[in-house]
Amino acid sequence: MNTEHIPHSESGNNQQAEAKRRRLMALLTRAKISDDARHDLVYAWTNGRTSSSRDLLPQELTDLVWKFENHFDAPAVDLYLEAERKRLRSIVLKIATETGIKEPNDFIKFNRFMMEYSILKKELHKYTLEELHPLVRQFRGIETNFKNSASHPGTKAWFASNGLPTITNN
C-alpha cells in the first residue's frame, strides 16, 4: 500500500488493523478452523454484515482475537455457529406460528409453504447460516404485512389474530 498520501495516524491504524487481522488468521489456523467455518463465523459475528475478515470493524476484530486467545477452539466455534443457526430458525418459526403459516406441532403445512414460497424454496433445516438472514428478512416482511392486515376487521389475518374461525362463503 502506498502510504505517502495517508496521514501518519491513519497509516498506523491500517497497519495495526492488518497486524491484528493476520493474528486472527494465525489463531484460526492454529485452531484448525476450516475456510467455510471461518466465513460463517465472521458472518455470524457481524450479524450478517460480511463474511470476510478484511471487512471486520476494529472492535469486532479485537473481540475475535481475544476469543481465540482465550480458548475459543473448533468445537466452540461449531457450537457458536449452531446456536446462531438455531436462533435464526427460531425467529422464522415464531413468525410462522404467529401468522398462521405453521400450526403448533404440525410441520406439514409449514414445509409446504417453505418449498413453495420461501426465498430459496427449500425446507428450513436446509438453509445455511448465510441464507437464513434473508429468510428472516422475508418473514419479518410477512409479519409486518400480517399485522397491517390484522388491523382491518373481516380480513383473514384479523380473524386469525383474534382466534376466530374464518367465515366461509357457503
KESEPA-663051 format. One record per atom (N, C-alpha, C): residue in three letters; x, z negated, y. Coordinates in pm, whole numbers, padded with zeros to 5 digits, always signed. Layout:
% residues N
ALAXZY
...
//
This chain:
% residues 170
MET+00084+00000-00117
MET+00000+00000+00000
MET+00089+00000+00123
ASN+00057+00081+00222
ASN+00129+00085+00347
ASN+00078-00028+00436
THR+00164-00124+00472
THR+00121-00241+00548
THR+00161-00236+00694
GLU+00216-00126+00740
GLU+00264-00122+00878
GLU+00150-00127+00980
HIS+00028-00084+00945
HIS-00083-00087+01040
HIS-00175-00207+01019
ILE-00148-00287+00919
ILE-00230-00403+00889
ILE-00166-00525+00953
PRO-00244-00605+01027
PRO-00186-00727+01083
PRO-00125-00812+00973
HIS-00019-00887+01009
HIS+00058-00962+00910
HIS-00029-01057+00829
SER-00122-01129+00891
SER-00204-01226+00818
SER-00295-01156+00718
GLU-00349-01039+00755
GLU-00435-00966+00662
GLU-00354-00913+00545
SER-00233-00866+00573
SER-00146-00818+00466
SER-00114-00932+00371
GLY-00088-01049+00423
GLY-00060-01167+00341
GLY-00180-01205+00256
ASN-00301-01197+00314
ASN-00423-01228+00239
ASN-00443-01130+00124
ASN-00417-01001+00151
ASN-00431-00900+00047
ASN-00331-00923-00066
GLN-00208-00961-00027
GLN-00105-00987-00129
GLN-00142-01111-00211
GLN-00196-01214-00146
GLN-00238-01334-00218
GLN-00352-01303-00313
ALA-00450-01224-00266
ALA-00564-01188-00349
ALA-00517-01107-00470
GLU-00425-01014-00448
GLU-00375-00932-00558
GLU-00296-01017-00656
ALA-00219-01111-00608
ALA-00144-01201-00697
ALA-00242-01286-00779
LYS-00347-01332-00715
LYS-00446-01414-00785
LYS-00521-01330-00888
ARG-00550-01204-00853
ARG-00617-01115-00949
ARG-00527-01089-01069
ARG-00398-01067-01043
ARG-00303-01047-01154
ARG-00296-01173-01241
ARG-00303-01289-01179
ARG-00303-01415-01253
ARG-00427-01423-01342
LEU-00542-01384-01286
LEU-00666-01384-01364
LEU-00653-01290-01483
MET-00599-01170-01462
MET-00582-01073-01570
MET-00492-01130-01680
ALA-00385-01198-01641
ALA-00294-01259-01739
ALA-00367-01368-01818
LEU-00446-01448-01748
LEU-00522-01554-01816
LEU-00626-01496-01912
LEU-00691-01387-01871
LEU-00789-01321-01958
LEU-00722-01264-02082
THR-00604-01206-02065
THR-00530-01151-02177
THR-00486-01263-02271
ARG-00436-01371-02215
ARG-00392-01484-02297
ARG-00508-01545-02375
ALA-00628-01544-02313
ALA-00747-01598-02380
ALA-00808-01497-02477
LYS-00747-01378-02487
LYS-00794-01272-02578
LYS-00938-01229-02548
ILE-00967-01210-02417
ILE-01098-01163-02374
ILE-01094-01010-02372
SER-01185-00947-02444
SER-01187-00801-02451
SER-01225-00742-02316
ASP-01197-00613-02298
ASP-01232-00546-02173
ASP-01382-00552-02146
ASP-01463-00528-02251
ASP-01608-00533-02234
ASP-01653-00673-02193
ALA-01600-00775-02259
ALA-01637-00913-02225
ALA-01590-00947-02084
ARG-01473-00896-02045
ARG-01421-00921-01910
ARG-01515-00863-01806
HIS-01558-00740-01828
HIS-01651-00677-01733
HIS-01784-00752-01729
ASP-01833-00791-01846
ASP-01958-00868-01850
ASP-01942-01002-01779
LEU-01826-01065-01798
LEU-01801-01194-01734
LEU-01802-01179-01581
VAL-01732-01080-01530
VAL-01728-01058-01385
VAL-01869-01025-01335
TYR-01940-00944-01411
TYR-02077-00906-01372
TYR-02168-01029-01366
ALA-02157-01116-01467
ALA-02238-01238-01468
ALA-02193-01334-01358
TRP-02063-01347-01339
TRP-02008-01440-01241
TRP-02051-01403-01099
THR-02066-01272-01074
THR-02106-01226-00940
THR-02256-01201-00930
ASN-02328-01244-01033
ASN-02474-01227-01038
ASN-02515-01081-01022
GLY-02441-00993-01090
GLY-02477-00852-01092
GLY-02423-00771-00976
ARG-02340-00829-00892
ARG-02288-00756-00777
ARG-02183-00654-00818
THR-02097-00690-00912
THR-01990-00600-00955
THR-01945-00637-01096
SER-01883-00542-01163
SER-01823-00573-01293
SER-01671-00555-01287
SER-01619-00526-01169
SER-01476-00504-01150
SER-01409-00627-01088
SER-01300-00669-01147
SER-01227-00784-01092
SER-01167-00751-00955
ARG-01148-00623-00926
ARG-01095-00584-00794
ARG-01194-00614-00681
ASP-01324-00623-00715
ASP-01426-00646-00613
ASP-01469-00793-00603
LEU-01399-00882-00674
LEU-01433-01023-00664
LEU-01402-01075-00523
LEU-01489-01158-00473
LEU-01465-01224-00345
LEU-01357-01330-00365
PRO-01287-01368-00259
PRO-01178-01465-00275
PRO-01222-01594-00347
GLN-01337-01648-00312
GLN-01381-01773-00377
GLN-01416-01751-00524
GLU-01476-01635-00555
GLU-01508-01604-00695
GLU-01379-01593-00777
LEU-01280-01530-00719
LEU-01151-01514-00786
LEU-01086-01651-00808
THR-01086-01734-00706
THR-01030-01869-00716
THR-01101-01949-00824
ASP-01234-01942-00826
ASP-01312-02017-00924
ASP-01285-01971-01067
LEU-01277-01839-01087
LEU-01250-01787-01222
LEU-01110-01825-01270
VAL-01012-01815-01181
VAL-00875-01854-01218
VAL-00875-02002-01257
TRP-00942-02084-01179
TRP-00948-02228-01209
TRP-01011-02251-01346
LYS-01121-02181-01374
LYS-01189-02196-01502
LYS-01094-02167-01618
PHE-01023-02056-01608
PHE-00935-02018-01719
PHE-00811-02106-01727
GLU-00767-02159-01616
GLU-00654-02253-01621
GLU-00698-02388-01679
ASN-00828-02412-01685
ASN-00881-02537-01737
ASN-00963-02515-01864
HIS-00906-02436-01955
HIS-00957-02421-02092
HIS-01089-02346-02105
PHE-01111-02246-02024
PHE-01227-02156-02040
PHE-01176-02045-02130
ASP-01201-02056-02262
ASP-01145-01963-02359
ASP-01251-01864-02408
ALA-01213-01779-02502
ALA-01304-01675-02552
ALA-01436-01730-02604
PRO-01438-01836-02685
PRO-01568-01889-02729
PRO-01652-01940-02611
ALA-01588-01999-02513
ALA-01661-02047-02395
ALA-01718-01929-02316
VAL-01642-01821-02306
VAL-01690-01701-02237
VAL-01811-01645-02311
ASP-01803-01638-02443
ASP-01915-01587-02522
ASP-02040-01672-02499
LEU-02024-01803-02498
LEU-02137-01892-02473
LEU-02193-01873-02332
TYR-02104-01859-02235
TYR-02146-01837-02096
TYR-02227-01708-02084
LEU-02177-01601-02146
LEU-02245-01471-02136
LEU-02380-01475-02209
GLU-02386-01541-02324
GLU-02512-01552-02396
GLU-02613-01635-02315
ALA-02565-01741-02251
ALA-02653-01823-02167
ALA-02708-01741-02051
GLU-02626-01654-01995
GLU-02671-01569-01884
GLU-02774-01468-01933
ARG-02751-01408-02050
ARG-02849-01315-02107
ARG-02982-01387-02133
LYS-02975-01507-02190
LYS-03097-01585-02217
LYS-03170-01619-02088
ARG-03095-01653-01984
ARG-03157-01687-01855
ARG-03235-01567-01800
LEU-03174-01449-01806
LEU-03240-01329-01754
LEU-03359-01288-01841
ARG-03343-01298-01973
ARG-03456-01268-02063
ARG-03572-01363-02037
SER-03541-01489-02012
SER-03646-01587-01989
SER-03723-01556-01860
ILE-03655-01504-01759
ILE-03723-01463-01636
ILE-03823-01352-01668
VAL-03779-01253-01746
VAL-03866-01142-01784
VAL-03987-01193-01863
LEU-03961-01279-01961
LEU-04071-01331-02044
LEU-04169-01415-01964
LYS-04119-01493-01870
LYS-04206-01576-01786
LYS-04299-01489-01703
ILE-04242-01388-01639
ILE-04323-01297-01557
ILE-04421-01221-01645
ALA-04375-01175-01761
ALA-04462-01100-01853
ALA-04581-01186-01897
THR-04557-01313-01921
THR-04664-01404-01962
THR-04760-01431-01846
GLU-04705-01454-01727
GLU-04788-01482-01610
GLU-04876-01364-01571
THR-04828-01244-01595
THR-04903-01125-01555
THR-04989-01069-01668
GLY-04985-01131-01786
GLY-05068-01086-01897
GLY-05009-00975-01980
ILE-04885-00937-01952
ILE-04820-00833-02033
ILE-04788-00890-02171
LYS-04753-01018-02174
LYS-04723-01085-02301
LYS-04820-01201-02320
GLU-04877-01206-02439
GLU-04964-01317-02477
GLU-04877-01425-02540
PRO-04911-01554-02521
PRO-04832-01658-02586
PRO-04829-01638-02737
ASN-04712-01653-02795
ASN-04691-01641-02941
ASN-04724-01503-02997
ASP-04724-01400-02915
ASP-04754-01265-02964
ASP-04663-01165-02892
PHE-04570-01109-02967
PHE-04477-01015-02907
PHE-04517-00870-02928
ILE-04622-00843-03003
ILE-04660-00705-03035
ILE-04695-00628-02908
LYS-04786-00683-02828
LYS-04827-00617-02703
LYS-04707-00605-02608
PHE-04628-00710-02601
PHE-04511-00709-02512
PHE-04409-00603-02554
ASN-04379-00597-02684
ASN-04283-00497-02732
ASN-04334-00355-02709
ARG-04463-00335-02725
ARG-04522-00204-02698
ARG-04502-00169-02550
PHE-04528-00266-02462
PHE-04508-00244-02319
PHE-04361-00208-02291
MET-04269-00285-02348
MET-04126-00262-02324
MET-04084-00122-02369
MET-04132-00079-02484
MET-04095+00053-02537
MET-04154+00167-02455
GLU-04265+00141-02389
GLU-04332+00246-02314
GLU-04303+00244-02165
TYR-04292+00123-02105
TYR-04286+00114-01959
TYR-04160+00052-01901
SER-04080-00017-01980
SER-03960-00079-01922
SER-03862+00030-01879
ILE-03772-00005-01792
ILE-03685+00096-01731
ILE-03602+00174-01832
LEU-03560+00110-01941
LEU-03481+00182-02042
LEU-03557+00206-02171
LYS-03685+00170-02172
LYS-03774+00198-02285
LYS-03717+00145-02417
LYS-03677+00017-02415
LYS-03631-00045-02538
LYS-03671-00192-02538
GLU-03662-00254-02655
GLU-03703-00393-02669
GLU-03611-00484-02589
LEU-03664-00597-02547
LEU-03591-00688-02459
LEU-03458-00731-02518
HIS-03454-00765-02647
HIS-03330-00815-02707
HIS-03221-00710-02714
LYS-03254-00583-02691
LYS-03155-00476-02697
LYS-03092-00447-02560
TYR-03142-00510-02454
TYR-03085-00491-02321
TYR-02952-00564-02310
THR-02852-00497-02254
THR-02722-00561-02229
THR-02733-00645-02103
LEU-02632-00725-02079
LEU-02630-00809-01960
LEU-02644-00725-01834
GLU-02570-00616-01827
GLU-02575-00529-01709
GLU-02712-00463-01693
GLU-02778-00432-01804
GLU-02910-00368-01798
GLU-03021-00467-01765
LEU-02996-00596-01789
LEU-03101-00696-01764
LEU-03130-00716-01616
HIS-03030-00701-01531
HIS-03053-00721-01388
HIS-03157-00622-01331
PRO-03145-00491-01357
PRO-03250-00400-01310
PRO-03386-00427-01376
LEU-03384-00472-01501
LEU-03510-00505-01569
LEU-03578-00624-01499
VAL-03500-00724-01463
VAL-03556-00838-01389
VAL-03614-00790-01256
ARG-03543-00699-01188
ARG-03596-00643-01062
ARG-03729-00573-01086
GLN-03739-00495-01196
GLN-03864-00427-01228
GLN-03975-00530-01249
PHE-03947-00635-01322
PHE-04050-00735-01349
PHE-04085-00817-01225
ARG-03991-00836-01136
ARG-04023-00903-01008
ARG-04120-00816-00928
GLY-04102-00685-00933
GLY-04195-00593-00868
GLY-04332-00599-00932
ILE-04337-00604-01065
ILE-04464-00618-01136
ILE-04532-00747-01094
GLU-04455-00855-01084
GLU-04509-00985-01045
GLU-04568-00979-00903
THR-04497-00916-00812
THR-04546-00903-00674
THR-04675-00823-00669
ASN-04678-00712-00740
ASN-04800-00630-00744
ASN-04916-00706-00805
PHE-04889-00782-00911
PHE-04992-00861-00977
PHE-05049-00964-00880
LYS-04961-01035-00809
LYS-05006-01138-00715
LYS-05087-01076-00601
ASN-05044-00960-00553
ASN-05120-00893-00447
ASN-05258-00852-00498
SER-05263-00798-00618
SER-05390-00754-00676
SER-05479-00874-00708
ALA-05419-00986-00750
ALA-05496-01104-00787
ALA-05566-01167-00667
SER-05523-01133-00548
SER-05588-01190-00429
SER-05716-01114-00393
HIS-05747-01008-00463
HIS-05868-00928-00439
HIS-05970-00955-00550
PRO-06080-01022-00519
PRO-06181-01053-00622
PRO-06231-00926-00691
GLY-06250-00938-00822
GLY-06304-00827-00901
GLY-06200-00743-00969
THR-06072-00757-00932
THR-05968-00678-00998
THR-05932-00742-01132
LYS-05871-00664-01219
LYS-05829-00715-01348
LYS-05733-00833-01329
ALA-05643-00823-01233
ALA-05547-00930-01205
ALA-05619-01056-01155
TRP-05723-01039-01076
TRP-05799-01154-01025
TRP-05865-01228-01141
PHE-05927-01153-01231
PHE-05989-01215-01349
PHE-05882-01289-01432
ALA-05770-01224-01456
ALA-05665-01284-01537
ALA-05607-01409-01472
SER-05582-01403-01341
SER-05522-01518-01272
SER-05617-01636-01263
ASN-05748-01612-01273
ASN-05846-01720-01271
ASN-05892-01761-01411
GLY-05830-01704-01512
GLY-05862-01739-01651
GLY-05999-01694-01695
LEU-06049-01588-01635
LEU-06181-01535-01670
LEU-06167-01410-01756
PRO-06262-01388-01847
PRO-06258-01264-01924
PRO-06292-01146-01834
THR-06230-01033-01859
THR-06256-00914-01780
THR-06394-00860-01811
ILE-06467-00820-01708
ILE-06601-00765-01727
ILE-06588-00624-01782
THR-06667-00593-01882
THR-06667-00458-01941
THR-06780-00376-01881
ASN-06772-00246-01895
ASN-06872-00155-01837
ASN-06975-00111-01940
ASN-07010-00196-02033
ASN-07108-00159-02137
ASN-07247-00158-02083
//
